Amino acid sequence: MSTMRAVDAAFLAMERPHEPSHLGALMVFGPSADGPLDVAAVRAALEQRLPTMSSARRVVDGASGWSRPGWRTVDRVDLDVHLHRATIAAGADPRRALHEIVGRVHAQRLDRRRPLWQLHVVDGLGDDEIALYAKVHMAALDDTTGVDLMTGLLDDDPAGRPTMETVDPHPEQRHPLGSLYDRVVGPVPDQVRRSVGFPGRLAGRAARAVGDQLPGLGQTASEVVRRWPGLEVVARLLPGDEGVDGAEHPTGRAPRLSFNEAIGPDRRFAAGTMATADLVAVKAAAAVSFHAVALATCAGSLRRWLLANDELPSSPVVAIVPVLVGSERAEDTHVAGIMLALPTHVADPRRRLELTAANLDRAKRRQVSMPASLRQDVAMFAPPIVAALANRLTDAMPHRRFVSPTVNLGISNVPGPRRPVYLAGRPLRSSHPVLSVSDLTPLHLGVQAGPEVTGLGAIADRDHVEDLIGLVDGAAVELADLTAAFAPRSRRRTSAS
């Protein structure tokens, strides 16, 4: 048995019945010369690859909330439990039926008595296409396991020969579960050792952080005033760097939308696609980042969707967006969640992209956080029971019932393959992120670019969202408008004639 990383233990401790801590992907495969993909081919690939993958581990709970859980490698993975098959009934709308299956399965928690992953093969889509839905617990997404499960079955060889990099399993875990003493006392020396130098590290890093962040303290205070309910008049008197349209935060905080409520146990999911080449062309023509174009298409799609539901607010919708935040110290470069104002209130798609790119740049520059290494020290120092208690106390606060939400939704740009990949020789046609939702982000959009197709995945609480297909399909419409808006003038004259 090996001790679990603190961040992974936190994912387990903070999981709630209505908020499972797992992530998923919906992948659609086309046929090969051997025919369409089926559950037998997936099972054969799993049986071949599992010995070289680190995905055969299960959780071993600590004997008390003060000791961290551990991992134990199982001798045999029961594929009858981890690999499932579903068939879409004849006459059903295959797209909506697939979305229903993914939404239902994604809402179900993984069994901690077994390795924390599942695969579901779905046939009956038509055109010899087969869907594969995979989900993995966030605690299992360490430096090897997450990569193993999500990509370990994929190859860049159409013949189906293993070509992707695999990782040897953890050999130290292949022994019987330790004694009660080992489970209770074993993790303690590690935490004591880390805590001995914690005060000194805290003081040193705090001093460096204050020096680094003094220039941004005024801007941070201004942002707090802008986002505090009831201080709109004061906020308008503060100097700021918003655009001429006041696109970033004209009202100072996120508007309340119908889906910004406490989530229930059920999920609604929808998947859509865009042409990657069109996204790249707009990126080049507008001289912005690919991420900015992806976010702008989401903003335009949100605008159309909210208009169709008679719910478009007069101020920007606010999203939390994971971005890579750099640092002069390499060890402090980390992924951070920034609050980004999406100019959904702006009608012109070209202007929406310009404002999205500007807001994204400002949000990155405004990102002020403690160094990643310090946060890791705090996580190592705090036992799992404290993290769980803090989560429960946060959930108990009733503030969302009578003030505006902090953010409206989450939007994540998930890395995808840059070249064609295959499973058992069958080509991957599209991949769609299936992310997590919470009371903070009851709607979550995922974007994953592939070599030809960029997949969208939208997941939301089922009780507060009637339909998501209009949301994901609106992205392709928005991309078409952006392509037309940034097309060379000669091309515009040709298409007009």
ABEGO torsion letter per residue (X at the ends): XBBBBAAAAAAAAABBAABBBBBBBBBBBBBBAAEBBBAAAAAAAAAAAAAABAABBBBBBBABAABBBBBBBBABBBAAAABBBBBBBBGBBAAAAAAAAAAAAAABBBBAABBBBBBBBBBGAEGGBBBBBBBBBAAABBAAAAAAAAAAABBABAAGBBABBBBBBBAAABBBBBBAAAAAAAAAAAAAAAAAAAAAAAAAAAAAAAAAAAAAAAAAAAAAAAABBGAAAAAAABBBABBAAGAABAAGBBBBBAABBBBBABBBBBBBBBBAAAAAAAAAAAGBBAAAAAAAAAAAAAAAAAAAAGABBABBBBBBBBBBBBBABAAABBBBBBBBBBBAABABAAAAAAAAAAAAAAAAAABBBBBAAAAAAAAAABBAAAAAAAAAAAAABAAAAABBBABABBBBBBBBBABBBBBGGBBBABBBBBBBBBAABABBBBBBBBAABBBBBBBBBAAABABAAAAAAAAAAAAAAAAAAABBAAAAAAAAX
